[in-house]
Amino acid sequence: MKLKVGIATGWTIAALVSLPGTALAGGAYIYEMSNASEVGYGGAGMVARANDAGTVFSNPAGMTRFDKSEMMAGALAVYIDAGFSKNENNTATGKASSLNKRIVPAGNFGYIRPLSDRLSVGVSVHNYFGLALDWSDDWIGRGSSVNLTLVAPQVQPTLAYKVNDWLSVGAGAALTLGYMYDKSRVEPIIPNGKEGKFRLSDADFAVQGNFGVMLQPWEHTRIGIRYLTETDLDFEDSPDISGVNDLPDISPNTDFVSPGAKIDIGMKMPQSISAAVHHQWSDDLALLGSVAWDEWSEFGYVNAGIDVVGGGGISTELNADFRDVWHGGVGAEYQWKPRWELTAGFSYDSSMMSSRTRPIFIPLGNMYRYAVGFKHRRSDTLTLGGGLTFLWEGNLPVDDSGGVSGKYNNVSLTFLSFYASWH
């Protein structure tokens, strides 16, 4: 029974927090994955800018700023550097290695179409939440996971309405396809026995609400507010287990699970509130600021269940003891030449976990973003752009209940993006 519950609990925590494609923002919401142009700002001023089709997701109300159709497509790559080292308190066996998969590609798309001088529609395609992590089969945390994927790509239709000259509102329904895959190693049941393999995968559909407000109280200043609703993802699958039941029986209770038994995982994409300001300081310079709050403490409560050999099952609510995440950012846009604009941003996101609650497989802490970008207007109908964000987390201690003790050293992530906007 202890083995069954331990595996279910370990996988649940693994699925909870994530590096999306090995990248993350506040918790597991990733600014850069929502819109390729965000890489040039580091999340600063995101919900107030509304200067390309990425606003379909970042703030639907911003669509009313466009009097002609706007389309944007972007591609980006994420590189992660996260090496792990053990300390004297470690009792687990295995290599203290870093991630195998270090570079992960991604892409996004946005389209806006005005229907009148007040009403606009749009659609975006993105993956604002998720992860793809991979380690060697003999790494020190293999009992928790060696290959973990949790993604939630979204297609979001949106609608925006301009109430008057200074107020617009917008709403979107993000149609979400959640997918999870986990592979881990199972400790041998008998002394000197071989390790087994454990695999679990499933998909689930959900809808996340996206509501935005855009205010322009003064000619050169606009304020954006966005609210993302809490959304449930429920995964259920019969695990694929090999190598464990092949061992000699010690007692009638040594089977891992009965045939057809299922593991249930219920997790949340938490609610989020963001606010930002965009102020045109001069003809050449605009200043940006932003704050945000994500309820990752609620995300730490997860419903987990597993079938028990002989019928029945175990169902419980797990508490990962996470904390809410706070964001603050500042940035700027500078018109360098008539057809060239430079962007920059800095932002800070607090950690949703401490060394006590940090799982071995999640190098996640306080995040400092440093970003630069450019936009080049090639013609009246085409703008090309790109961005670079360096995200620094530093040293992250780990005190895992599975006997793993040590730290991730100098954790950092680098985002690189290119995109095109058609007007």
Buried (B, 14 or more C-beta within 10 A) or exposed (E): EEBBBBBBBBBBBBBBBBBBBBBBBBBBBBBBBBBBBBBBBBBBBBBBBBBBBBBBBBBBBBBBBBEEBBBBBBBBBBBBBBBBEBEEEBEBEBBBBBBEEBEBEBBBBBBBBBEEEEBBBBBBBBBBBBBBBBBBBEBBBBBBBBBBBBBBBBBBBBBBBBEEEBBBBBBBBBBBBBBBBBBBBBBBBEEEBEBBBBBBBBEBEBEBBBBBBBBBEEEEBBBBBBBBBBBEBBBEBBBEBEBBEEBEEEEEEBBBBEEEBBBBBBBBBBBBBBBBBBBBEEEEEBBBBBBBBBBBBEBBBBBBBBBBBEEEEEEBEBEBEBBBBEBBBBBBBEBEEEEEBBBBBBBBBBBBBBBEBBBBBBBBBBBBBBBBBBBEBEEEEEBEBBBBBBBBBBEBBBBBEBEBBBBBBEBBBBBBBBBBBBB
